[in-house]
Amino acid sequence: MARIIGIYNADGGLRGELAYVLGHMVGAVECALCDITHSPIRKKKAWKEMETRLAGEGHDIVLRHRNETTDAEAQASAGREPCVLIEGDDGQLSMIMDWNDLSVSDGSVETFERILRSKLLMY
């Protein structure tokens, strides 16, 4: 059905993870998608369960850090991370959730899923 790509407002790797944690602690960095997908230590159980539900419906979910995106993903997110992209059957990438949609979720996987499903109705 659809390939869903979440782009974090953080870089991957040890250095990127440490920079995010320290920046988050002092209030200099925020990533609403990080708050939705992860507890302080690991990926949330509710997130894994949602991934399984969506996979059962044919939707593939991929999560990427800013420095791990493809050129096409970087162009589609264009510095507006965190966000969620969708890849259409034609390979075209479109942003379906921006930082505001993610912020409204307030760290809740359930709220994120409701918003995501409402956006998927358009595709």
N, C-alpha and C positions, 0 to 999 in steps of 0.2 A: 504494500500500500504506500507507505511514506517513510522516508528516512528523516529522522528528527535529530538535529545537531545542536546541542547546548554548548555555548561558548562562555567559559568562565572569565571573569574580570581579574585574572591572576595568571601568572606564568607557572608552568610545570617544572618538575625537577626539584632537587633539594634546595637550591638557592631561591627559586621562585616560591616554593612552599614556605620557606622561612621568612622571606620578605612579606608574603601575604599575612602570615600569622602575626608577625611583629607589627605590621601596618594596621591590621585589624584591631589588635590590642590597644593601640594608641588612637584609634579612630581615624586614621589617615586613609584607610583602604576599606572598601566595601564591595561585597559580591553577593547579591541576593540569590543567585543560582547556587553558590557554595552553601549558603544557609539552608536552601531547600534540599539539596542532595546529600549533605554530610552533617553528621554530629561532630562534636569537636575531635573525635578520634577516627571515625570511619564512615563509610557510606551508610545512610539510614536504611533500616529494614523496610520501612514504608516505601522508600524509593525503589528498592530492589523488587518489591512486590508489584509496584506500578509498572516497572520495566517488563516484568513477566506478563502482566495483563495486556499491555500494549503489544508486546511481541506476539502474543497469542492472536491478536487481531491483525497481525502483519506489519506492525510499525517497528522499525529498528531505531533504537535510541543510542546516540553516540555523544559522549561528553569530551570536550577538548579545552585545554588551556590556551590562552592567547598565542603562546609561542609554539603551539603544536598544530595550528590550523593549516589547511591547504591554502594556496593562493586565492582560490575561488571563495573559500569560507572567510578568509580575512577581508576580501573585497566586499562580500555580502554583509559582514558585521561592521565593517568600516569604522572601527573605533567606538562602537556603541555597545560594548560589552558591559555587563553580561546580557546575553540575548539567546533566543532559540531560533534556529533556522529550519526550514523544511526544504528538502530536495524533491522536486517534482519528477514525474516520469521522464521528462525531457532533460533531466540533469540540472535544470535551472534552480538556483538557490534563492529563497525569499525569507525575509525575517517575519516570523509569525508571533513572536513575543519579544517585547523590548524590556529594558530595565524597569520600566514602570509596572508592566504586567508581573514581572518577577517580584518587585518590591511589595505589590499588593498581596502576594502569596504569603508574605511575612514568615517565611521559613516552613510553611505547611505544604507537605507533599500533596495532601488531599485538595487544597485550594489550587495548587499548581495544576494538578490533573484536571480539575473542572475547567480552568481557563484554557488549558491546552486542548481539551476535547472540544470546547466551543470554537476554538480557532481551526481545528481540523475539519469541522463541518464545511468550511469554505473551500477545502481542497479535495 
